[in-house]
């Protein structure tokens, strides 16, 4: 039988012995890379390329591992162990490599020992370098437009030896937007405030450039400012809000039901702002409401703040607590929630629902949710379960709360359900730069991870997660693939990059992908830049990408 070999600490190339120039022959090289490392092991991928002029008929790679280290899982290869000798051969589908063709396979190892005595069909292995050269910095950033809530920018392209993939626009250290072009718009900004931006480029290997020169701009002033200091004044201001107005909360506790139904515009959003000691509290629910939530006279659903049919709102700085739900955003696109605090609520803290697409939650703090219903105590809830689409499926029968950005928040401890629950039917969101404290996750209603991704096309990047007892914890990040009508590629096409996971010696995988067969045409991707410590099993259960 013939078999294949795992990776070393850096990439390696293995070549077959030369044959006379007069005879057609296969010449196979193998590039090995240690793609990820965690506290209990590592993972690797091997790419074999035929540079000869005849088809290969098979290949065999073998090496020794030191005592205490062994290969625990391999794919696209056949493995035989003889003590510490590990011998890999091609699988049935990838032994024949045509001239100029390539095949690949991968493995995970338990223990930190590295392979020794690596050979490919008896020929010693050797190795190349990986791309570590960052792009050049973008140049000549300039402001191309300003509104009360946004700044538009453009810049000259960066250069890279392998090609620039995208550009990140930063305000200070925070990435506010990402684009593949040389222009972008930072949205959700406060009126009449100064902002400083830089731009950096990123290549396919994940190398980022130095930042561009700083460019500054001041957003246009708001149309007007309304100062409020009582619950009655706040309700009146919400009812009378018009595009461009800023409602400014004085410090204090505002008790009651607070609902906004007036739309802002892209050029003139409506802003509700206040300091952290301006606190909204709803002692409800009370009265009788409809089967599906809609603002109704005489009925209080118990939400701390409810936007309904109110796009283009900015919610800034204040606190919501002691309510049934924290902030609920229904049918309200382009809602920006910035630096709010939501804690000690009966159920979820922040919910983007009824196709509330293109929203932003950033710089906010969420803790102590699910005080009455632990299984419904999500920190951030994106979309709705398929079972609730009869109420909230207002876009072709589905809740399309798409492209929501969750950036730089601190979620936990004592968030009793998932810190973020990404529901089926949603797509294209970004979860970046957040800190997840899993202490207190209840395990009720399948809540046992930091994020449950049932949507598609999400980027989960540069987050830091930890778990400490008490609580129930299975994996750091999970995917699931519920079937829906209408149908969507649920739980597929998501990407994890640069996340740091501490599983507390309890969680199995940092990133657990539930199904690969259901996502064959749109696979989930876990990059080698993710790291994990104190894992029961390892980084992930699927092959790791560069």
Secondary structure as GFF3:
##gff-version 3
##sequence-region A 1 546
A	DSSP	beta_strand	12	15	.	.	.	ID=ss1
A	DSSP	beta_strand	28	38	.	.	.	ID=ss2
A	DSSP	beta_strand	41	50	.	.	.	ID=ss3
A	DSSP	beta_strand	60	64	.	.	.	ID=ss4
A	DSSP	beta_strand	70	75	.	.	.	ID=ss5
A	DSSP	beta_strand	77	82	.	.	.	ID=ss6
A	DSSP	beta_strand	85	90	.	.	.	ID=ss7
A	DSSP	beta_strand	102	110	.	.	.	ID=ss8
A	DSSP	beta_strand	116	120	.	.	.	ID=ss9
A	DSSP	beta_strand	123	126	.	.	.	ID=ss10
A	DSSP	beta_strand	139	146	.	.	.	ID=ss11
A	DSSP	beta_strand	151	156	.	.	.	ID=ss12
A	DSSP	beta_strand	164	171	.	.	.	ID=ss13
A	DSSP	beta_strand	174	179	.	.	.	ID=ss14
A	DSSP	beta_strand	183	186	.	.	.	ID=ss15
A	DSSP	beta_strand	194	203	.	.	.	ID=ss16
A	DSSP	beta_strand	215	218	.	.	.	ID=ss17
A	DSSP	beta_strand	224	228	.	.	.	ID=ss18
A	DSSP	alpha_helix	231	240	.	.	.	ID=ss19
A	DSSP	beta_strand	245	249	.	.	.	ID=ss20
A	DSSP	beta_strand	252	255	.	.	.	ID=ss21
A	DSSP	beta_strand	259	260	.	.	.	ID=ss22
A	DSSP	beta_strand	270	274	.	.	.	ID=ss23
A	DSSP	beta_strand	278	281	.	.	.	ID=ss24
A	DSSP	beta_strand	303	308	.	.	.	ID=ss25
A	DSSP	beta_strand	313	316	.	.	.	ID=ss26
A	DSSP	beta_strand	319	321	.	.	.	ID=ss27
A	DSSP	beta_strand	325	330	.	.	.	ID=ss28
A	DSSP	beta_strand	336	338	.	.	.	ID=ss29
A	DSSP	beta_strand	341	343	.	.	.	ID=ss30
A	DSSP	beta_strand	350	353	.	.	.	ID=ss31
A	DSSP	beta_strand	360	362	.	.	.	ID=ss32
A	DSSP	beta_strand	365	367	.	.	.	ID=ss33
A	DSSP	three_ten_helix	374	376	.	.	.	ID=ss34
A	DSSP	beta_strand	380	382	.	.	.	ID=ss35
A	DSSP	three_ten_helix	386	388	.	.	.	ID=ss36
A	DSSP	alpha_helix	389	392	.	.	.	ID=ss37
A	DSSP	beta_strand	405	407	.	.	.	ID=ss38
A	DSSP	beta_strand	410	411	.	.	.	ID=ss39
A	DSSP	beta_strand	420	422	.	.	.	ID=ss40
A	DSSP	beta_strand	430	432	.	.	.	ID=ss41
A	DSSP	beta_strand	435	437	.	.	.	ID=ss42
A	DSSP	three_ten_helix	444	446	.	.	.	ID=ss43
A	DSSP	beta_strand	451	453	.	.	.	ID=ss44
A	DSSP	beta_strand	459	461	.	.	.	ID=ss45
A	DSSP	beta_strand	464	466	.	.	.	ID=ss46
A	DSSP	beta_strand	477	479	.	.	.	ID=ss47
A	DSSP	beta_strand	495	497	.	.	.	ID=ss48
A	DSSP	beta_strand	500	502	.	.	.	ID=ss49
A	DSSP	beta_strand	509	512	.	.	.	ID=ss50
A	DSSP	three_ten_helix	517	519	.	.	.	ID=ss51
A	DSSP	beta_strand	525	526	.	.	.	ID=ss52
A	DSSP	beta_strand	531	533	.	.	.	ID=ss53
A	DSSP	beta_strand	538	540	.	.	.	ID=ss54
###
